[in-house]
Amino acid sequence: MNRLALVASVVVALASGTGASAQELNLAATSADRPGIVEVRAGIDHAFLGELGYHRVLAWQDRQLFVGGDVAVPWAKADLRDYRVRATVGLPLGGQRWKVAGWLSPTLRGTDNAASEMAALGVDLRLTGGYYARRWFVAGEAGVDWVAATHVAFSDAYRNQVYAGAKDGWYRTPGGTVYTGLHAGVSFSSFDVILRAGLPRTTALDSQILPVYVTLGVNVALPR
C-alpha cells in the first residue's frame, strides 16, 4: 500500500465516523433566565449513536450567544474508543420569529480497530435558519464537518499483514462530510422534543454508507 492509498483510507475511516449535532434549539424559547440546556440525542448519523450535550445561554449586547459542547458514541456496540468530542459557539440573528444562526465547532474524533488507532482534528461549520415560535419551530440546516489532520498509530498486525512500512504520526487528511437537512420540534415548560433528518455526502458529493441521518432528541432547560 503506497502513501496515497494509506492516507485515503484514513480519510474514509474518519470522515464516516461518529457524527451528529447537539445544536437543535428552539431559539424563541431559550432564555438567560434558564441559561443551562442539557441535550440528549439518539438515532442514525453515520452510525447508531447516542449523544449528550450542554449549552449555556449568554447575553451578548442585545442578542443571545451560545457556548457549550457534546460527546457522542455509537450505541449499537458500545465502545468508548470510538467517540466524537466537540466544543461549540453559536450566534443567532434575525427578528422575533424568523432567525438564522451560525455555529462553529472544533472537533476531536477517534476510532480504534484491528488496523490502527486514529484521532482526528477538524471543525464543523453549520448554518441553521427557520421559523421559531414559543411552542414549536421548524428550520433548515446546511454545513460541513471537515477533518483536517489525523494521528495514526498502526497495529503490529497491520504492519505484518498489510504494509510493513506504515509509520505512526500525523497525516494531513483533508476531507469530511457536507450535509443538508431539516429539524423541527415542540416546546413545553422547560423541555423541547426535536426531530432532525437530512442527507450527508462526502466533500466530493458522493453518497455515504448510510445515505441519511435521523435523530430524536430532548432538551431540558435548567434553572439558575
C-alpha positions in Angstrom: 0.0 0.0 0.0 1.5 3.3 -1.0 1.3 6.6 0.9 -1.6 7.9 -1.2 -3.7 4.9 -0.6 -2.8 4.9 3.1 -3.9 8.5 3.6 -7.1 7.9 1.5 -8.1 5.0 3.9 -7.6 7.3 6.9 -9.8 9.9 5.4 -12.6 7.4 4.7 -12.4 6.0 8.2 -12.5 9.3 10.0 -14.9 11.2 7.7 -17.5 8.5 8.1 -17.0 8.2 11.8 -19.3 9.3 14.7 -21.5 12.2 13.6 -24.5 14.0 15.0 -25.0 17.6 16.2 -26.4 18.8 19.5 -27.3 22.3 18.1 -31.0 21.9 17.6 -32.6 24.6 19.8 -35.8 26.5 19.8 -34.3 29.9 19.6 -37.7 31.5 20.6 -37.7 29.5 23.9 -34.1 29.9 25.0 -33.5 32.5 27.8 -30.8 33.7 30.1 -33.3 33.1 32.9 -32.8 29.4 32.4 -29.3 29.5 30.9 -28.2 25.9 31.1 -29.5 23.4 28.5 -28.9 19.7 28.7 -29.3 17.8 25.4 -29.8 14.1 24.8 -29.8 12.6 21.3 -30.2 9.1 19.8 -30.5 7.9 16.2 -28.6 7.3 13.0 -25.9 9.6 11.9 -23.0 7.7 10.2 -23.7 5.1 12.9 -26.3 4.1 15.5 -25.3 6.6 18.2 -26.1 8.4 21.4 -25.1 11.9 22.3 -25.0 14.0 25.4 -24.5 17.8 25.2 -24.7 21.0 27.1 -25.2 24.6 26.0 -25.1 27.9 28.0 -27.1 30.9 27.0 -25.1 34.1 27.4 -26.3 37.7 26.9 -24.1 39.5 24.3 -25.2 43.1 23.7 -28.9 42.7 22.8 -28.5 39.1 21.5 -28.0 35.6 22.8 -24.7 33.8 22.4 -24.5 30.0 22.9 -21.4 28.2 24.2 -21.2 24.5 25.0 -20.1 21.1 23.9 -21.1 17.5 23.4 -19.8 13.9 23.2 -21.2 11.1 21.0 -20.5 7.4 21.0 -22.1 4.5 19.0 -24.7 2.6 21.0 -25.2 -0.4 18.7 -21.8 -1.7 20.0 -20.7 0.5 22.9 -17.0 1.3 22.6 -15.5 4.3 24.3 -12.6 4.2 21.9 -15.0 5.2 19.1 -16.0 8.8 20.0 -16.5 12.4 19.0 -16.0 15.3 21.3 -16.8 18.8 20.2 -16.9 22.4 21.6 -19.5 24.8 20.1 -20.2 28.5 19.9 -23.3 29.8 18.1 -24.8 33.2 17.4 -28.4 33.7 16.2 -29.5 36.7 14.2 -32.9 37.9 13.0 -36.3 39.1 14.1 -38.8 37.8 16.7 -39.8 34.7 14.7 -37.6 34.3 11.6 -34.0 33.6 12.6 -30.7 32.3 11.3 -27.8 31.1 13.4 -24.1 30.4 12.7 -22.3 27.6 14.6 -18.6 26.9 14.9 -17.5 23.6 16.5 -13.9 22.5 16.8 -14.0 18.7 16.8 -11.9 15.7 18.0 -12.9 12.2 17.0 -11.3 8.9 17.3 -11.6 5.2 16.5 -9.7 2.1 17.3 -9.7 -1.1 15.3 -7.5 -4.1 14.4 -5.5 -2.0 11.9 -4.9 1.2 13.8 -5.8 3.7 16.5 -6.7 7.1 15.0 -7.5 10.5 16.4 -8.6 13.3 14.0 -8.8 17.1 14.5 -11.3 19.1 12.5 -14.2 21.6 12.6 -17.9 21.6 12.0 -19.4 24.7 10.4 -23.1 25.0 10.2 -25.9 27.4 9.4 -29.5 26.9 10.6 -32.4 29.1 9.9 -36.2 29.0 10.0 -39.4 29.9 11.9 -39.3 29.9 15.7 -42.4 30.2 17.9 -42.6 29.8 21.7 -44.3 26.3 21.4 -42.8 25.0 18.1 -40.2 25.6 15.4 -39.1 24.3 12.0 -35.7 25.1 10.5 -33.3 24.0 7.7 -29.6 23.4 8.1 -26.5 23.2 5.9 -23.0 22.5 7.0 -19.6 20.9 6.5 -17.9 18.6 9.0 -14.2 18.9 8.0 -11.3 16.6 9.0 -8.0 18.5 8.7 -5.4 16.2 10.3 -5.2 12.7 11.8 -2.8 11.0 14.1 -2.5 7.3 13.2 -0.9 4.6 15.4 -0.7 1.4 13.4 -1.0 -2.1 14.9 1.6 -4.8 14.6 -0.9 -6.9 12.8 -1.4 -4.2 10.2 2.4 -3.9 9.6 2.8 -7.7 9.5 -0.1 -8.5 7.1 -0.7 -5.3 5.1 2.1 -2.7 5.0 5.4 -3.2 6.8 6.4 0.4 6.1 3.4 2.1 7.8 4.7 4.8 10.1 2.9 6.3 13.1 2.3 10.0 13.2 0.2 12.9 12.0 -1.2 12.8 8.4 -2.8 15.7 6.6 -6.2 14.2 5.7 -8.4 16.9 4.2 -11.9 15.6 3.7 -15.2 15.1 5.5 -18.9 15.4 5.2 -21.3 18.0 3.8 -24.9 17.8 4.9 -28.3 19.4 4.4 -31.4 18.7 6.4 -34.4 19.9 8.5 -35.1 19.9 12.1 -38.4 20.6 13.9 -39.6 20.5 17.5 -42.2 21.2 20.0 -41.6 23.0 23.3 -43.5 22.8 26.6 -42.5 24.0 30.0 -38.7 23.7 30.1 -38.5 20.8 27.6 -38.0 20.6 23.8 -38.6 17.4 21.8 -36.8 17.6 18.4 -36.6 15.5 15.3 -33.7 16.0 12.9 -33.2 14.4 9.4 -31.1 15.1 6.3 -28.7 13.9 3.7 -24.9 13.5 4.2 -22.4 13.4 1.4 -18.7 13.4 1.2 -16.9 16.6 0.3 -16.8 15.2 -3.3 -20.6 14.9 -3.1 -20.5 11.1 -3.2 -23.0 9.0 -1.2 -22.0 7.6 2.1 -22.6 4.2 3.6 -25.7 5.4 5.5 -27.4 7.8 3.0 -29.5 9.6 5.6 -29.3 10.8 9.2 -32.2 10.8 11.5 -32.0 11.7 15.2 -34.6 12.3 18.0 -33.6 14.5 20.9 -34.8 16.1 24.1 -33.5 19.4 25.5 -34.0 20.3 29.2 -33.5 24.0 30.3 -32.2 24.1 33.8 -33.0 26.9 36.3 -30.3 29.1 37.7 
